[in-house]
Amino acid sequence: MKNQINDLFDYDLKIVQNSDDFKFSLDSILLAEYVETKNANKIIDLCSGNAAVSLILSTKTDAKIIGVEYQKEVCELANESIKLNKLDNQIEMINDDVNNYMNYQQLKNADVVVCNPPYFKVNDSSLTNTNEVKSIARHEILVDLEIIIRIASQLLENKKSFYLVHRANRIDEIIILCNKYNINVKKVCLVNTKSNRTCELVLIKAVKGAKFDVKVSSINVKDMISYKGIFD
């Protein structure tokens, strides 16, 4: 299927997508809304996909936003969206493996790092998608949770923030790994996307070098028409 241009909900933005390969999801919107951008000068968006998170963040801040995406075809979609919305001066995409972050001076000393990573571990019983683009986006084939958290810690200035959206059933692992790399969890928001169901998603804010003290909240987004400003 050819690429198509869609509205990015009610953000007055357009996004270029290929419905056969990669489309942004509610996770990206919730993550972007959860991020606090006050006093941020540089935001790094790891595993940025087609830049949905970066695009939404551009409506909240004038900070420089740098996305890192490994898959060339997905990164090209992101660049098309950036140009279409005339955000070339604010958002920059890097087409590379996040593990190569040391090769990029512009990724250092970040005020905020955000990530909507692959959710699912890869093992002998994993049901990976036959579509390679989707499989890499959804499964920890090229990068796993610990790598993401370690890199986030290394990119952040002290007392600066890391934001993550992930499956709620991995919250224990997230907290352990954040503590291991000195970015302690400060806020947890459990997200219920379906009525009468266990929360499926979790939003995390962690701060590098912070003390232990966690605020926990929850939100039900099933019947929401707009997500803009839901955490304000």
C-alpha positions as CSV (number, residue, x, y, z in Angstrom):
1,M,0.0,0.0,0.0
2,K,1.2,3.5,-0.8
3,N,1.9,6.0,1.9
4,Q,-1.0,8.1,3.1
5,I,-1.4,11.4,4.9
6,N,-3.6,11.4,8.0
7,D,-4.6,13.9,10.6
8,L,-2.8,13.5,13.9
9,F,-6.0,13.7,15.9
10,D,-6.7,17.3,17.1
11,Y,-3.2,18.6,17.1
12,D,-3.5,20.4,13.8
13,L,-0.8,18.2,12.4
14,K,-0.5,15.8,9.5
15,I,1.4,12.5,9.7
16,V,2.6,10.3,6.8
17,Q,1.9,6.6,7.4
18,N,2.0,3.3,5.6
19,S,-0.9,1.2,6.9
20,D,0.8,-2.1,5.8
21,D,3.9,-1.4,7.8
22,F,3.8,1.1,10.6
23,K,1.1,3.3,12.1
24,F,1.2,5.3,15.3
25,S,-1.0,4.2,18.2
26,L,-2.7,5.6,21.3
27,D,0.5,4.8,23.2
28,S,2.4,7.5,21.4
29,I,-0.3,10.1,22.1
30,L,-0.4,9.2,25.8
31,L,3.4,9.3,26.1
32,A,3.6,12.7,24.4
33,E,0.9,14.1,26.6
34,Y,2.5,12.7,29.8
35,V,5.8,14.5,29.1
36,E,6.5,17.7,31.0
37,T,8.4,20.1,28.8
38,K,8.8,23.1,31.0
39,N,12.4,24.4,30.9
40,A,13.5,21.7,28.4
41,N,15.9,22.8,25.8
42,K,16.7,19.4,24.3
43,I,14.4,16.4,24.0
44,I,15.6,13.0,22.7
45,D,12.9,10.6,21.3
46,L,14.4,7.1,21.2
47,C,12.8,4.4,19.0
48,S,10.8,7.3,17.5
49,G,9.1,5.4,14.7
50,N,7.3,7.8,12.3
51,A,7.8,10.6,14.8
52,A,4.3,10.8,16.2
53,V,5.6,11.5,19.7
54,S,8.1,14.2,18.4
55,L,5.4,15.8,16.3
56,I,3.0,16.1,19.3
57,L,5.7,17.4,21.6
58,S,6.4,20.2,19.1
59,T,2.9,21.6,20.0
60,K,3.9,21.8,23.6
61,T,7.4,23.2,23.5
62,D,10.0,25.1,21.4
63,A,12.8,22.8,22.6
64,K,15.0,21.0,20.0
65,I,13.6,17.5,19.5
66,I,15.9,14.7,18.1
67,G,14.4,11.4,17.1
68,V,16.4,8.2,16.7
69,E,14.9,5.5,14.5
70,Y,16.7,2.4,13.2
71,Q,14.4,1.4,10.3
72,K,15.2,3.4,7.2
73,E,11.7,3.3,5.7
74,V,10.1,4.3,9.0
75,C,12.6,7.2,9.4
76,E,11.7,8.4,5.9
77,L,8.1,8.6,6.9
78,A,9.0,10.7,9.9
79,N,11.1,13.1,7.8
80,E,8.2,13.4,5.3
81,S,5.9,14.4,8.2
82,I,8.4,16.8,9.6
83,K,8.7,18.6,6.3
84,L,4.9,18.5,5.7
85,N,4.3,20.3,9.0
86,K,7.2,22.7,8.4
87,L,9.0,21.6,11.6
88,D,12.5,21.1,10.0
89,N,14.0,23.7,12.3
90,Q,12.8,22.0,15.5
91,I,12.7,18.3,14.9
92,E,15.7,16.3,13.6
93,M,15.8,12.6,12.8
94,I,18.8,10.3,13.1
95,N,18.5,7.0,11.1
96,D,20.7,4.7,13.2
97,D,20.7,2.1,15.9
98,V,20.2,3.7,19.4
99,N,23.3,1.8,20.5
100,N,25.4,4.1,18.4
101,Y,24.4,7.2,20.3
102,M,28.0,8.1,21.2
103,N,28.5,8.9,17.5
104,Y,26.2,11.9,17.8
105,Q,27.2,15.0,19.7
106,Q,23.7,16.4,19.5
107,L,22.3,13.5,21.6
108,K,24.4,14.4,24.7
109,N,23.2,16.4,27.7
110,A,19.5,16.0,27.2
111,D,16.9,17.6,29.4
112,V,14.3,15.0,28.5
113,V,14.5,11.5,27.0
114,V,11.2,9.8,25.9
115,C,10.7,6.3,24.5
116,N,7.9,4.2,23.2
117,P,9.9,1.0,22.8
118,P,9.3,-2.5,21.5
119,Y,7.1,-4.1,24.2
120,F,7.6,-7.9,23.8
121,K,10.5,-10.0,24.7
122,V,11.9,-12.5,22.1
123,N,12.2,-16.1,23.0
124,D,11.4,-19.5,21.6
125,S,7.7,-19.1,22.1
126,S,7.5,-15.5,20.7
127,L,4.9,-14.9,18.0
128,T,6.8,-12.3,16.0
129,N,5.1,-10.7,13.0
130,T,6.0,-11.9,9.5
131,N,6.1,-8.2,8.5
132,E,9.7,-7.3,9.5
133,V,9.0,-3.6,10.0
134,K,6.2,-4.4,12.4
135,S,8.1,-7.1,14.1
136,I,11.1,-4.9,14.9
137,A,8.8,-2.1,16.2
138,R,6.9,-4.5,18.5
139,H,9.5,-7.0,19.7
140,E,12.9,-6.6,21.4
141,I,14.8,-7.9,18.4
142,L,17.3,-5.0,18.0
143,V,17.0,-3.3,21.4
144,D,15.5,-4.3,24.8
145,L,14.2,-2.5,27.9
146,E,17.6,-2.6,29.7
147,I,19.4,-1.1,26.8
148,I,16.9,1.7,26.5
149,I,17.0,2.6,30.2
150,R,20.9,2.5,30.2
151,I,21.1,4.8,27.2
152,A,18.5,7.1,28.6
153,S,20.6,7.5,31.8
154,Q,23.7,8.2,29.9
155,L,22.1,10.8,27.7
156,L,20.4,12.7,30.5
157,E,21.8,15.5,32.6
158,N,21.6,15.0,36.3
159,K,18.1,15.7,37.7
160,K,16.5,15.5,34.3
161,S,13.7,13.3,33.2
162,F,13.0,10.0,31.3
163,Y,9.5,9.2,30.1
164,L,8.4,5.7,29.1
165,V,5.3,4.0,27.9
166,H,5.2,0.2,28.3
167,R,3.1,-2.8,29.1
168,A,1.9,-2.6,32.7
169,N,2.9,-6.2,33.4
170,R,6.5,-5.2,33.1
171,I,6.4,-2.5,35.7
172,D,8.5,-4.4,38.2
173,E,11.3,-4.9,35.6
174,I,11.1,-1.2,34.7
175,I,11.5,0.0,38.3
176,I,14.4,-2.4,38.9
177,L,16.3,-1.3,35.8
178,C,15.7,2.4,36.4
179,N,17.1,2.0,39.9
180,K,20.1,0.1,38.5
181,Y,21.0,3.0,36.1
182,N,20.3,5.8,38.6
183,I,17.1,7.1,37.1
184,N,14.6,6.6,39.9
185,V,10.9,6.3,39.1
186,K,9.0,9.4,40.4
187,K,5.6,9.0,38.8
188,V,3.6,6.0,37.6
189,C,0.3,6.3,35.7
190,L,-1.6,3.1,35.1
191,V,-3.7,3.3,31.9
192,N,-7.0,1.4,31.4
193,T,-8.0,1.2,27.7
194,K,-10.9,-1.1,28.1
195,S,-13.8,-1.3,30.6
196,N,-13.7,-4.0,33.3
197,R,-10.2,-5.0,32.3
198,T,-6.8,-4.9,34.1
199,C,-4.7,-1.9,33.2
200,E,-2.7,-2.7,30.1
201,L,-0.3,0.2,29.8
202,V,1.8,2.1,32.2
203,L,3.4,5.6,31.8
204,I,6.6,6.2,33.8
205,K,8.5,9.4,34.7
206,A,11.9,8.7,36.1
207,V,14.5,11.3,37.2
208,K,18.3,10.8,37.0
209,G,19.8,11.0,40.5
210,A,16.5,11.5,42.3
211,K,15.5,10.2,45.7
212,F,13.0,7.4,46.2
213,D,9.5,8.7,46.3
214,V,6.8,7.6,43.8
215,K,3.4,9.1,43.0
216,V,0.9,6.6,41.5
217,S,-2.2,7.5,39.6
218,S,-4.5,5.9,37.0
219,I,-6.6,6.9,34.1
220,N,-9.3,5.3,32.0
221,V,-9.1,6.4,28.3
222,K,-11.7,4.1,26.8
223,D,-14.4,6.8,26.1
224,M,-12.2,9.8,25.6
225,I,-12.8,11.8,22.4
226,S,-9.7,13.9,22.8
227,Y,-6.5,13.2,24.6
228,K,-5.0,16.7,24.3
229,G,-4.1,18.1,27.8
230,I,-5.4,15.1,29.7
231,F,-2.5,15.2,32.2
232,D,-2.6,19.0,32.7
